[in-house]
Amino acid sequence: MDTAILTAMIAAVVAIISAVISIIGQIRVAKLNAKFAEKKEARGKRQQAEDIISKYREPLAHSAYDLQAKLFNIMRQGLLQVYYVKGNESEREYTLQNTIYVIAQYLCWREIIRREIQFFDLGEIESTQKLTELMDHIQMLFLTDGLDPVFRIFRGEQRAIGEKMIISENDRQSCLGYATFVENQDDSFRRWFRQLEKDVELLSKDALSHGERLILLHHALIDLIDYLDPDCLRFQAKYRTKI
């Protein structure tokens, strides 16, 4: 074979091999860049989710604490007997309205957080997975029909109550204050709380017979508080006794 032809063939083969190696290298670089971008995006989403949880940790913890305290007082301290059954008109009104308010307040902060993180898959974010599980458990305890119907609030109703309680303050979502809640007698607002008013009446007559859901909710709320405030910096351990 002519030397020139052989040289040309070798050069062609070398060129092809070089091209293949170059393409393989480019593919590898592209894959590495894609993985890097994916990891960066995941870290970004994780950080955003964690920032949102941190932002609302305090109000969520306080709303959970207020609700568990109310449930404890109903089931263990005879709150409804003392202030709703035997109380004066002012005491009866406060006991009724505040009981409903603390339920609505918790659902409000739960709905705010749901809106903020609805585009994140918290199940894939280890630091928020436990929080999601705790809140979902409380949601299920409210809606299940496997318990006495007192304080049963279906999923859509939970969200609706939360929506009604949300207000905007300085471009930030917050919860309706107690005074405004009581003063708002608009039928489109109060209709969401009528069944809860009837439930308070039933509880005032026989809390023990209707209290299974309240007890389970109380336990779940304490678990949520323990997660949000593990070092008892906001709420003392002695006030976290489960019913």
N, C-alpha and C positions, 0 to 999 in steps of 0.2 A: 504494500500500500504506500502510496506517495506520502512522504513525510509531511508535506504541507496539509494534505487532507487529514492525516492522523492528528496532527496538531490542532486543526480546526475542530475535529470531532471531540478531542479531549477538552478543548476550550468550551465547546458547546455543553458537554456533560457537566463540566465544572460550573458553568453559568446556571444550568438548570438546577444543580444541587444547591448552589448558593441561593437561587431564587426560592427553592422549596424551604431551605433553612430560614430564609428571611421571612417567608410567609408564616411558617410555624412560629417563629419568634414574635411576629406581629399578633398572631392569634393568642399566644400566651400572654403577651402584654395587654391585649384587649380584655382577656378574661380576668387578669389580675386587676386591671382598672375597674372592670365591672364589679368585681367582688369588693374592691375598696370603696367604690361608690355606694354599693349596697350596705356595707357595714357602716359607712358614714351616715347614710340616710337612717339606718336603724338606730344609731347612736343619737341622731338628731331627734327622732321621734320619741325615743326613750327619755331624753332630756326634757323635751317639751311636756310629755306626760307627767314626769316627776315634778316639773315646775308647777303644773296645774294642781297636782295633788298637794304640793307644799302650800300653794296659794290658798287653798280652801280647807286645809287640815284643821285650822283653828275653829272656823264656824261650824264645820261638820261635827267636830268633837263636842262642841258646846251644845249643838242641837240634839245630838245623841244623848248627852248627859241630862239635858232638861227632860227629854222624853222618858228615859229610864227612871229618873227621879219621880216623875208623875206616876208611872206604872207601879213603882215600889210603894208610893204613898197610897195608891188606890187599893193594892192587894195586901199590904202589911200594916198600914197605919190607919185604915178606915177613913180615908180622906172624904169619900163621897157621903158616908154616913154622918160625919161631923159637920161638913160645910155645905153639902148639897141637900141632904134629907132634913137635917136639923138646923141648918143655917138660916140667916135672914135673907132677904131678897138680894142684897148686894153680894153676900157670900155665895149664894146659889149661882148667881149670874157669873161671878168670877170663876168659880170652880168649873162650870160648864165651858165657858169660853176659853179659859186658859188650857184646859185639857185638850180641847180640839186644836187650839193654836200650836201646842208643842208637837202634836202629830204633824200638822201642816208645815211647821217650820222645818222639821227633819226632812220631810218629803221635798221641800223647796230646795234645800242644799243638795240633796241627792239628785234632783233634776238639773240643777245648775252644773254639777260635776258631770252628769251624763252628757249634757250638751257640749261641754268643753272638750270632752275626751271621746266623743262618739266616732271619730275617725281614727282612733288608735285601737289596736288590738292589745288590750291590757293583759290578756292571758299570755301573751308572748313576752311581756315585760316583767321580769321576776320581782322587781321591787314594788310593783303595784298589783301583782296577781292576788296576793292575800287580801288586800283591801277590796278588790272586786268581788272576791268570794264572800267576804263578810257582808258587803252591801247587798249582794244578790240573795244571800240567805235571809236577810231582814225583809227584802222585797217578797220572797216566797212565803214567809210567815204571815205577812199581811194579806196575801191574796189567796192562800190555800183554803179550799172548802172542806178540808179534812178536820177542821176545828170548829168550835162554836162560832156562829157568824158574827158575834160582837167584835167590832173593830176590824172586820174583814173589808179590805179595800183592794179591788181588782187592779191589775197592772195599769190599765189605761186610766183608771181613776186616780191612782197614785201619781201618775204623770200630770194629769189634769190639775189636781190639787197643787202640785209643785209649780206648775205654770202660773196658776192664779196668784201664787204667793211671791213670784219673782218681780222685783223692781230694778230699775237701772239707776245707779248713783255714780256720777263721775266716770262714765263709760265702763262701769264695772257692775256686774249683776250682783244683787243682794236680796235679802229677804224682807218682806213686808213687816213693819213693826207691829207690836201687839195692839196699840191704841188704834191704829189705822185698820187693823183686822177687825176689831170689835165694832168700830164705827161704820164699816162698810156693810150696809144692809141691802145692797142691790141684789135682786133675786138671782141674777146670772152668776153672782159670786157665792151667795149663801147656799144655793142649791147643792153645791158640792159637799156641804157639811151637815146636811139635814139628817142623814142616816147616822152619822157619828153622834149627833145630839140625842137621837133615840137610843143609841147604844149606851150612852152615859146614863140615861134613865134606867135602862135594864141593869146596868152594873150597880147602880145605887140601891137596887132592890135585892140583888143577890150576886155579889162579886165573885164568890167562890164557884158558883155554878157556871159562870160565864168567863172565868178568868184564865183558862188554859192558854189562849193565844197571848194574853198579856204577859204571862209568866215566861213563855218561850221568847217573846219579843224582848223582854227585859234581859234575859240571859244573852241573847244575840247582841244587844246594844252594849252590854258590858264588855263583851268580846271585842267589839269595834272600838270602844274607848281604850281598852288595854292595848290595842294595836296602834292607835293614834297617839296615845300618851303612855308609852311603856314605862317611863321613869316616874310617873305620877307627879309631874311638874305642874299640871293644870288641875287635876282632880285627885284628891287623896285616896289612898287605897281603901281606907275605912268606909268610904262612900261608894264602894264598888261591890258590895255584898250582893250576891244573887239571891233572888227570892227563893 
